[in-house]
Amino acid sequence: MNRIKKLGFNTLIIGLGSMGSKFMIFLLVPFYTFYLSPAEYGQADILMMTISILIPILTLSIADGVFRYTMDKIDPKKVFSSGCAILVLMSVLLVALAPILLQIPMIQDYYILFSLILLVQAWNALFQQQVRANGKLILYSVSGLLMAVLLFVANLVFLKYWNMGIDGFLYANLVAFSVQAFLLFFGGKLYRFFSFRAINKPLLGKMLLYSLPLIPNAVLWWVMQVSDRYILTLFLGVAANGLYTVAAKIPSLLSMLNTVFFQAWSISAIGDGIKKSDTFFAQVFTIFSCLFFVVTEVILLIVQPFADTLFSAAYQGVWQYVPFLLIAVILSSFSSFLEVSYMAEKKTKQLVITTLKGGIVNIALSFLLIPFIGIIGASIATLIGFLITWLLRMHQTGFFRQIESKFLFWCSLALLCGQSVYLSCIDTPNLMVQCLFAVALLGCQAVLVKKLVRYKTARSLAK
């Protein structure tokens, strides 16, 4: 298979599992709005977001190191065993941190469940990366689908029938992720890759040199995605955070696409040694950006009726916070696309600088805007933070010059930004105005695709 076909195949296989699990999480949002109040959902979200940031810190982002060094064809037994050693130390550290975590108001009532989910998700992340690096993408996908089904069933039991509230939400996640980890470990026969004798200190040192810079990068990335929820809770309370969390679930449809593509793209770029100067790199970005622009446009067209139909009365009106968050996801996705080039060249330290500057801008704007314009201020702050990060990475990698059909690309991004401003400021959007934005954007994408097809045809004839 050529590189495009290989990337497409990997994307399809990973997408079958990842999209299934992530789409199920999205479909559960209306379910949560009926069985959890905005305050309960806001608190449950804070707990899960806290877990997501503690994992890279406590595990030293070793799962990323395991993936990268396994892709380098280094003895997988040494790589996996060394990674497991870090997670064993993390488990001990978590027990030692118990007195501190028990003093945190939002965690102390759920400490045991919180700790168990953290441990399970940390091991699950390691198993996922090892299975993906081993090329067992079908197992990777099947485990994701199974996790999605279990998450749905568990939520149905714990929330609808047993009415367990936040506890039920946490139990459902614990059950689903535990079964996925079990399937990955035994289905991927990862026990064959573990041995205490295989733990290699020099190799572990190299892996940590690669993964340690990813900790502040992960923390800062989390800051841009989640810090505004803490600031919202500080100024407006957990109910406001619950509304914002529901609004953020709609752009998660776009995040699903990015997650799937990022996983497939990282395998192709690292495995095939693709450089950012390669014309293939720019061509893939053109296809990637076209897809994201079109999907974003579709979501913007249906966001109001979609949200008003699916969510309960307590969450009506959240759709107005969505447009800016959609643009933020696009910019975040573009940043992730370029992040693969840093990973392929093992220049993870440079990632931190770009993410740090974007994170500082995001936090500063959140404190500045949320007290004055409320929830929508959090959306704007997130957008600008990701914009800064993306522009810095574009400059650092010199990718400004490589973008194909620059005018059409920037025009498409400007159209989506203009439409987002319109939707966020109008209580009842005019369908005709929406259609004008859509026609203009789709016209730009049609011209881009036509140019790409012509280029491919010309190359094929030349051969």
C-alpha positions as CSV (number, residue, x, y, z in Angstrom):
1,M,0.0,0.0,0.0
2,N,1.2,3.5,-0.7
3,R,1.3,6.0,2.1
4,I,-2.1,7.5,1.6
5,K,-3.7,4.0,1.5
6,K,-1.8,3.0,4.6
7,L,-2.9,6.1,6.5
8,G,-6.5,5.6,5.4
9,F,-6.4,2.0,6.4
10,N,-5.0,2.8,9.9
11,T,-7.5,5.6,10.3
12,L,-10.4,3.3,9.4
13,I,-9.4,0.5,11.8
14,I,-8.6,2.9,14.7
15,G,-11.8,4.9,13.9
16,L,-14.0,1.8,14.2
17,G,-13.0,1.4,17.9
18,S,-12.3,5.0,18.9
19,M,-15.3,6.6,17.2
20,G,-17.5,3.9,18.7
21,S,-16.4,4.6,22.2
22,K,-16.2,8.3,21.9
23,F,-19.5,8.6,20.1
24,M,-21.1,6.5,22.9
25,I,-19.7,9.0,25.5
26,F,-21.2,11.8,23.4
27,L,-24.6,10.0,23.3
28,L,-24.5,9.7,27.0
29,V,-24.6,13.5,27.5
30,P,-28.4,13.8,27.1
31,F,-28.7,10.8,29.4
32,Y,-26.6,12.6,32.0
33,T,-28.6,15.8,31.7
34,F,-31.7,13.9,32.7
35,Y,-30.2,12.0,35.7
36,L,-27.7,14.4,37.0
37,S,-28.4,18.1,37.9
38,P,-26.0,20.7,36.4
39,A,-24.3,20.9,39.8
40,E,-23.8,17.1,40.0
41,Y,-22.6,16.9,36.4
42,G,-20.3,19.8,37.0
43,Q,-18.7,18.0,40.0
44,A,-18.5,14.7,38.2
45,D,-16.7,16.4,35.3
46,I,-14.2,18.1,37.6
47,L,-13.3,14.7,39.1
48,M,-12.7,13.1,35.7
49,M,-10.8,16.1,34.5
50,T,-8.6,16.0,37.6
51,I,-7.8,12.3,36.9
52,S,-6.9,13.1,33.3
53,I,-4.3,15.6,34.4
54,L,-2.8,13.5,37.2
55,I,-2.1,10.5,34.9
56,P,0.7,12.1,32.8
57,I,2.2,13.7,36.0
58,L,2.2,10.5,38.1
59,T,3.2,8.2,35.3
60,L,5.8,10.6,33.8
61,S,4.0,10.2,30.5
62,I,5.8,6.9,30.1
63,A,3.1,5.4,27.9
64,D,4.1,7.9,25.2
65,G,7.7,6.7,25.6
66,V,6.7,3.1,25.3
67,F,4.9,3.8,22.1
68,R,7.7,5.8,20.5
69,Y,10.6,3.4,21.4
70,T,8.6,0.3,20.4
71,M,8.1,2.0,17.0
72,D,11.9,2.2,16.8
73,K,12.0,-1.6,16.8
74,I,13.7,-1.8,20.1
75,D,13.1,-5.1,22.1
76,P,9.4,-4.6,23.1
77,K,10.0,-6.7,26.2
78,K,12.6,-4.3,27.5
79,V,10.4,-1.3,26.6
80,F,7.2,-2.5,28.1
81,S,8.8,-3.9,31.3
82,S,10.6,-0.6,31.9
83,G,7.3,1.3,31.4
84,C,5.5,-1.0,33.8
85,A,8.2,-0.3,36.4
86,I,7.2,3.4,36.4
87,L,3.5,2.6,36.8
88,V,4.3,0.3,39.8
89,L,6.1,3.2,41.4
90,M,3.1,5.5,40.6
91,S,0.8,3.1,42.4
92,V,3.0,3.3,45.5
93,L,3.1,7.1,45.2
94,L,-0.7,7.3,45.0
95,V,-1.0,5.5,48.3
96,A,1.6,7.9,49.8
97,L,-0.4,10.9,48.6
98,A,-3.7,9.7,50.2
99,P,-3.4,12.1,53.2
100,I,-3.1,15.1,50.8
101,L,-5.9,14.0,48.4
102,L,-8.2,13.4,51.3
103,Q,-8.0,17.1,52.2
104,I,-9.2,18.3,48.8
105,P,-13.0,19.1,49.2
106,M,-14.1,17.8,45.8
107,I,-12.2,14.6,46.0
108,Q,-12.4,13.6,49.7
109,D,-16.0,12.1,49.4
110,Y,-15.0,10.0,46.4
111,Y,-11.4,9.3,47.2
112,I,-11.5,5.5,46.8
113,L,-13.4,5.5,43.5
114,F,-11.2,8.4,42.3
115,S,-8.0,6.5,43.1
116,L,-9.2,3.3,41.5
117,I,-10.2,5.0,38.3
118,L,-6.9,6.9,38.1
119,L,-4.9,3.6,38.5
120,V,-7.1,1.7,35.9
121,Q,-6.9,4.5,33.4
122,A,-3.1,4.8,33.8
123,W,-2.5,1.1,33.1
124,N,-5.1,1.2,30.4
125,A,-3.3,4.0,28.6
126,L,0.0,2.0,28.8
127,F,-1.7,-1.1,27.4
128,Q,-3.3,0.9,24.6
129,Q,0.0,2.4,23.5
130,Q,1.8,-1.0,23.6
131,V,-1.0,-2.7,21.6
132,R,-1.0,0.1,19.1
133,A,2.8,0.1,18.7
134,N,2.6,-3.7,18.2
135,G,0.3,-3.1,15.2
136,K,-2.7,-4.9,16.8
137,L,-5.1,-2.2,15.7
138,I,-8.1,-4.5,15.4
139,L,-7.7,-5.5,19.1
140,Y,-7.3,-1.8,19.9
141,S,-10.5,-1.0,18.1
142,V,-12.5,-3.9,19.5
143,S,-11.5,-3.0,23.1
144,G,-12.8,0.5,22.5
145,L,-16.1,-0.7,21.2
146,L,-16.5,-3.1,24.2
147,M,-15.7,-0.3,26.6
148,A,-18.4,1.9,24.9
149,V,-21.1,-0.8,25.3
150,L,-20.1,-1.4,28.9
151,L,-20.1,2.3,29.7
152,F,-23.6,2.6,28.4
153,V,-25.0,-0.4,30.2
154,A,-23.2,0.5,33.5
155,N,-24.6,4.1,33.4
156,L,-28.0,2.8,32.7
157,V,-27.9,0.5,35.7
158,F,-26.1,2.9,38.2
159,L,-27.9,6.1,37.2
160,K,-31.4,5.2,35.9
161,Y,-32.2,2.1,37.9
162,W,-30.2,2.4,41.0
163,N,-30.2,6.3,41.1
164,M,-26.7,6.5,42.5
165,G,-25.9,10.0,41.2
166,I,-22.2,10.9,41.1
167,D,-21.2,7.6,42.6
168,G,-23.0,5.8,39.8
169,F,-21.2,7.9,37.2
170,L,-17.8,7.0,38.7
171,Y,-18.7,3.3,39.1
172,A,-19.7,3.1,35.5
173,N,-16.4,4.5,34.3
174,L,-14.4,2.2,36.6
175,V,-16.2,-0.9,35.3
176,A,-15.8,0.1,31.6
177,F,-12.1,1.0,31.8
178,S,-11.3,-2.0,33.9
179,V,-12.7,-4.4,31.4
180,Q,-11.0,-2.7,28.5
181,A,-7.6,-2.9,30.3
182,F,-8.2,-6.6,31.0
183,L,-9.0,-7.3,27.3
184,L,-5.9,-5.3,26.1
185,F,-3.6,-7.1,28.5
186,F,-4.7,-10.6,27.8
187,G,-5.9,-10.2,24.2
188,G,-2.7,-8.6,23.3
189,K,-0.7,-11.1,25.3
190,L,1.1,-8.3,27.0
191,Y,2.1,-10.6,29.9
192,R,4.7,-12.1,27.4
193,F,6.4,-8.7,27.3
194,F,6.8,-8.3,31.0
195,S,9.7,-9.5,33.1
196,F,11.5,-7.9,36.0
197,R,14.8,-9.0,34.5
198,A,13.9,-7.1,31.3
199,I,13.7,-3.8,33.0
200,N,16.6,-1.8,31.4
201,K,17.8,1.3,33.3
202,P,19.7,2.9,30.4
203,L,16.7,2.4,28.1
204,L,14.4,3.7,30.7
205,G,16.6,6.8,31.0
206,K,16.2,7.4,27.2
207,M,12.5,6.9,27.4
208,L,12.2,9.3,30.2
209,L,14.2,11.9,28.3
210,Y,11.6,11.6,25.6
211,S,8.5,11.5,27.8
212,L,9.4,13.9,30.6
213,P,9.0,17.0,28.4
214,L,5.5,15.7,27.5
215,I,4.4,16.1,31.1
216,P,4.4,19.9,31.1
217,N,3.1,19.7,27.5
218,A,0.2,17.5,28.7
219,V,-0.4,19.7,31.7
220,L,-0.5,22.8,29.6
221,W,-2.7,21.2,27.0
222,W,-5.0,20.2,29.8
223,V,-4.9,23.8,31.1
224,M,-6.1,25.1,27.9
225,Q,-8.9,22.5,27.7
226,V,-10.0,22.3,31.3
227,S,-8.7,25.3,33.4
228,D,-11.6,27.4,32.4
229,R,-13.9,24.9,34.1
230,Y,-12.2,25.5,37.4
231,I,-12.3,29.2,36.9
232,L,-16.0,29.0,36.0
233,T,-16.6,27.1,39.1
234,L,-14.7,29.7,41.1
235,F,-16.6,32.6,39.8
236,L,-20.0,31.2,38.8
237,G,-20.3,27.9,40.7
238,V,-20.5,24.2,39.7
239,A,-23.9,24.7,37.9
240,A,-22.3,27.0,35.4
241,N,-19.5,24.5,34.9
242,G,-22.2,21.8,34.3
243,L,-23.7,24.0,31.5
244,Y,-20.3,24.6,30.0
245,T,-19.4,20.9,30.2
246,V,-22.5,20.0,28.2
247,A,-21.8,22.7,25.6
248,A,-18.2,21.3,25.3
249,K,-19.6,17.8,24.5
250,I,-20.9,19.0,21.1
251,P,-17.5,20.0,19.8
252,S,-16.2,16.6,21.1
253,L,-17.7,15.2,17.9
254,L,-14.9,17.0,16.1
255,S,-12.4,16.0,18.8
256,M,-13.3,12.4,18.1
257,L,-12.1,12.8,14.5
258,N,-8.9,14.4,15.6
259,T,-8.1,11.6,18.1
260,V,-8.6,8.9,15.6
261,F,-6.6,10.7,12.9
262,F,-3.8,11.6,15.3
263,Q,-3.4,8.0,16.4
264,A,-3.2,6.8,12.8
265,W,-1.1,9.8,11.6
266,S,1.5,9.2,14.4
267,I,1.9,5.6,13.3
268,S,2.4,6.5,9.7
269,A,4.6,9.6,10.3
270,I,6.9,7.8,12.9
271,G,6.9,4.4,11.3
272,D,7.6,5.7,7.8
273,G,9.9,8.5,8.9
274,I,7.9,11.2,7.2
275,K,9.4,14.7,7.5
276,K,7.5,17.9,7.7
277,S,9.4,19.1,4.6
278,D,7.9,16.2,2.7
279,T,5.2,17.2,0.2
280,F,3.1,14.3,1.5
281,F,3.0,16.1,4.9
282,A,1.4,19.2,3.3
283,Q,-1.0,17.1,1.2
284,V,-2.3,15.2,4.2
285,F,-2.8,18.5,6.1
286,T,-4.9,19.8,3.1
287,I,-7.2,16.8,3.3
288,F,-7.3,16.9,7.1
289,S,-8.2,20.6,7.1
290,C,-10.9,20.2,4.4
291,L,-12.5,17.4,6.4
292,F,-12.5,19.5,9.6
293,F,-13.9,22.6,7.9
294,V,-16.8,20.7,6.4
295,V,-17.7,18.8,9.6
296,T,-17.5,22.0,11.6
297,E,-19.9,23.7,9.1
298,V,-22.4,20.9,9.4
299,I,-22.3,21.1,13.2
300,L,-22.8,24.9,13.1
301,L,-25.9,24.5,10.9
302,I,-27.6,22.1,13.2
303,V,-26.3,23.0,16.6
304,Q,-29.3,25.0,17.8
305,P,-32.1,22.5,17.0
306,F,-29.8,19.6,17.9
307,A,-29.1,21.0,21.4
308,D,-32.7,22.1,22.1
309,T,-34.0,18.7,21.2
310,L,-31.6,16.5,23.0
311,F,-30.9,18.3,26.3
312,S,-33.3,18.7,29.1
313,A,-34.9,22.1,30.0
314,A,-32.2,22.9,32.6
315,Y,-29.6,22.9,29.8
316,Q,-31.4,25.0,27.1
317,G,-29.4,27.8,25.5
318,V,-26.0,26.0,25.9
319,W,-25.7,25.9,22.1
320,Q,-24.6,29.5,22.1
321,Y,-21.3,28.6,23.8
322,V,-20.6,25.9,21.2
323,P,-19.4,27.9,18.1
324,F,-16.2,29.3,19.6
325,L,-15.4,25.9,21.2
326,L,-15.7,24.4,17.7
327,I,-13.1,26.8,16.3
328,A,-10.9,26.0,19.4
329,V,-11.1,22.3,18.5
330,I,-10.1,23.0,14.9
331,L,-7.0,25.0,16.1
332,S,-6.2,22.3,18.7
333,S,-6.4,19.7,16.0
334,F,-4.1,21.6,13.7
335,S,-1.6,21.9,16.6
336,S,-1.8,18.1,17.1
337,F,-1.2,17.5,13.5
338,L,2.1,19.4,13.7
339,E,2.9,17.8,17.1
340,V,3.5,14.5,15.3
341,S,6.6,16.0,13.5
342,Y,8.1,16.9,17.0
343,M,7.4,13.3,18.1
344,A,8.9,11.8,15.0
345,E,12.1,13.8,15.5
346,K,12.1,13.3,19.3
347,K,12.1,17.0,19.8
348,T,9.5,17.0,22.6
349,K,11.2,19.8,24.6
350,Q,10.2,22.3,21.9
351,L,6.5,21.4,22.3
352,V,6.5,22.8,25.8
353,I,7.4,26.3,24.8
354,T,4.5,26.6,22.3
355,T,2.0,25.1,24.7
356,L,3.2,27.2,27.7
357,K,2.6,30.4,25.9
358,G,-0.9,29.3,24.7
359,G,-1.7,28.2,28.2
360,I,-0.7,31.5,29.8
361,V,-2.9,33.4,27.4
362,N,-5.8,31.1,28.0
363,I,-5.7,31.4,31.8
364,A,-5.2,35.1,31.8
365,L,-8.1,35.6,29.4
366,S,-10.3,33.3,31.5
367,F,-9.8,35.3,34.6
368,L,-10.3,38.5,32.6
369,L,-13.4,37.5,30.6
370,I,-15.4,35.1,32.7
371,P,-16.3,37.6,35.5
372,F,-17.6,40.1,32.9
373,I,-19.2,38.0,30.1
374,G,-19.8,34.7,31.9
375,I,-19.6,31.3,30.3
376,I,-19.0,32.5,26.7
377,G,-15.8,34.2,28.0
378,A,-14.4,30.7,28.7
379,S,-15.1,29.7,25.1
380,I,-13.3,32.8,23.8
381,A,-10.3,32.3,26.1
382,T,-10.0,28.6,25.0
383,L,-10.1,29.6,21.3
384,I,-7.4,32.3,21.6
385,G,-5.2,30.0,23.7
386,F,-5.2,27.3,21.0
387,L,-4.8,29.9,18.3
388,I,-1.5,31.2,19.9
389,T,-0.2,27.6,20.3
390,W,-1.0,26.7,16.7
391,L,0.6,29.9,15.2
392,L,3.7,29.4,17.3
393,R,4.1,25.8,16.1
394,M,3.5,26.9,12.5
395,H,6.3,29.4,12.9
396,Q,8.6,27.1,14.7
397,T,8.2,24.3,12.1
398,G,8.2,26.7,9.1
399,F,4.8,25.2,8.0
400,F,3.4,28.6,7.0
401,R,5.2,28.3,3.7
402,Q,4.0,24.7,3.1
403,I,0.3,25.2,3.3
404,E,-1.3,24.5,-0.1
405,S,-3.7,27.1,-1.5
406,K,-3.1,29.6,1.3
407,F,-5.8,32.0,0.3
408,L,-8.6,29.4,0.3
409,F,-7.3,27.9,3.6
410,W,-7.3,31.3,5.4
411,C,-10.6,32.3,3.8
412,S,-12.3,29.1,5.0
413,L,-11.0,29.7,8.6
414,A,-12.2,33.3,8.5
415,L,-15.7,32.2,7.3
416,L,-16.1,29.8,10.2
417,C,-14.9,32.4,12.7
418,G,-17.4,34.9,11.3
419,Q,-20.2,32.4,11.4
420,S,-19.3,31.6,15.0
421,V,-19.5,35.2,16.0
422,Y,-22.9,35.5,14.4
423,L,-24.3,32.4,16.1
424,S,-23.0,33.4,19.5
425,C,-24.5,36.8,19.4
426,I,-28.0,36.0,17.9
427,D,-30.7,34.3,19.9
428,T,-32.5,33.0,16.8
429,P,-30.2,32.6,13.9
430,N,-31.5,33.3,10.4
431,L,-31.4,30.2,8.2
432,M,-30.6,32.2,5.0
433,V,-27.5,33.8,6.6
434,Q,-26.4,30.4,7.8
435,C,-26.8,29.0,4.3
436,L,-24.7,31.8,2.8
437,F,-21.8,31.0,5.1
438,A,-22.2,27.3,4.3
439,V,-22.2,27.8,0.5
440,A,-19.1,30.1,0.7
441,L,-17.2,27.6,2.8
442,L,-18.1,24.5,0.8
443,G,-17.2,26.4,-2.4
444,C,-13.7,27.0,-1.0
445,Q,-13.3,23.3,-0.1
446,A,-14.5,22.2,-3.5
447,V,-11.8,24.3,-5.2
448,L,-9.2,22.9,-2.8
449,V,-10.2,19.3,-3.5
450,K,-10.2,19.9,-7.2
451,K,-6.7,21.3,-7.1
452,L,-5.5,18.3,-5.1
453,V,-7.1,15.8,-7.5
454,R,-5.4,17.6,-10.5
455,Y,-2.1,17.5,-8.7
456,K,-2.4,13.7,-8.0
457,T,-3.5,13.1,-11.6
458,A,-0.6,15.0,-13.0
459,R,1.9,13.0,-10.9
460,S,0.3,9.7,-11.9
461,L,0.6,10.6,-15.6
462,A,4.2,11.7,-15.1
463,K,5.0,8.3,-13.8
